[in-house]
């Protein structure tokens, strides 16, 4: 009888250990909660910088919105040394409802940052901001 109780006790310990391991693994996969109010306000600040007849504001709004998406990616725990790497990891995880949209917006940001003579239209800037906003929603930031 003692060996039967011992086996039962060991079985319970093994089962409890497995359940604990599964719970721990699933909790790491769950979405980290972001400060929605912070991201909402920061996105609105970037959006409000965009002025239809002031081309200098187009690039500033895009750079700020892109930076905000990168911050959300970092806070959500996506790895990578660059935003591009973090975007790729998020895209592979199927986080984005429209992955082409966020990639086009980020590529526009890269043009602004790396090509001194790039011209951005109001329509392009507005479209990029829509994509950044959609990405922030997908990330649970707004």
N, C-alpha and C positions, 0 to 999 in steps of 0.2 A: 503494500500500500504506500509506503514511503516513496518508492521509486515512481509510482503513478502521480503522486502529488508533486514530486520534483519535476517530472516531465510537463505537467500542466502549468506549473509555475514558470518554467523556462519558455514554454509556448506563449504564455501571456506576455512575458518580457520581450520576446522576439516580435510578437505582433504589435505591442506598444511602440517598440523602436521603429518598426516599419511605418506605422501610422505617423509618428512624429517626423520621420524623414520625408514622407510625402507632403505633410503640411508645410514643412520648412521649404521644400522645393517649390511648392505652389505660391507661397507668400513672396518669394523672390521674383516670381514672374508677374505678380500683380502690379498694376500701374501705380507708380508713386504719385501721391497727390501733390499738385502744384498750387501755389497761391494764386487762385483765379483772379482775385481782385487786382493784385499787383500786375499780372500779365494783361488784364483788360485795360487798365489805366495806361500802361506803357504802350500798348498797341494803339490806343486812341491818341496818345501824344504823337506817335509816329505818323498816324493817319492825318492828324490835324496840321502837320507840317507841310503836307502836300497842298500847294496852292496852284490853281489852274493856269494862271498867267505868270508864274514865277519858276522858270526852268531850273534854277538852282535848288529849289525845294524838292524836286523829283528824286534826285540822287540821295539826298539826306534822308528822306522818308524810306526809301528802299533799304539803305544801309542800316537804319535803326530797326526796321521790321525784321530784316534778315538776322541781325544780332539777337533779337528777342526770340526768334525761333531756335537759334543755336543755344541760347540759354535754357529754353524749355527742353531741348534734346538732352543737354547735359544733366539737367535736374531729373529728367525721366530715366537717366542711367544709361543712355546710349553711348557706347565706347567709340573712340576714334580721336586721332590727334587733330583733325581738322573738321570743320562743319561738314565738308563733303563726305568724309568717312562716317560721321555720325548720321548724316542723311541716308547714306547707303545702307547702314545697319538698320535704320528705322524703316526704310523702304523694303528691305528683306524681311522685316518682321510684319510687313503689311499694315503698318500704322496709318498710312495716308490713304484717304479716299480717292485722291487724284495725285498720284506720284509725279506725273508729268508736269503738273502745275507748279509744285514746289521746286522741282528741278529747274524749270524755266526761270522762275523768279530768282533762284539762287545763282544761276548762270548770268542773269542780268546784273546781279550784285557783283559778281566776279569781274564782269566787263567794266563796271564803274570803278572798281578798286584797282584794276590792272591795266586799263587802256585809257590813257589821259585824254584822248580826243573823242571819247564815246558820247553820242548824243542820245538822250532818252526823251521820248515824247510823254506828254501827260497821260495818253492812253496806255502806254507801256507801264508807266509808274502805277497807274490806277489798277491795271491788271495784275501787276506783281503784288500789290498790297492785298488784293482779293485772295491771291494764292497763299500769301503769308498768313492771312487771317484763317483760311481754311485749314492750313497746317497746324496753327495754334489750337483750333477747335479739335482736330484729330488727336492732338497730343494731350488734350484735356486741360490745356492752359487757359482757355477762355470758353 
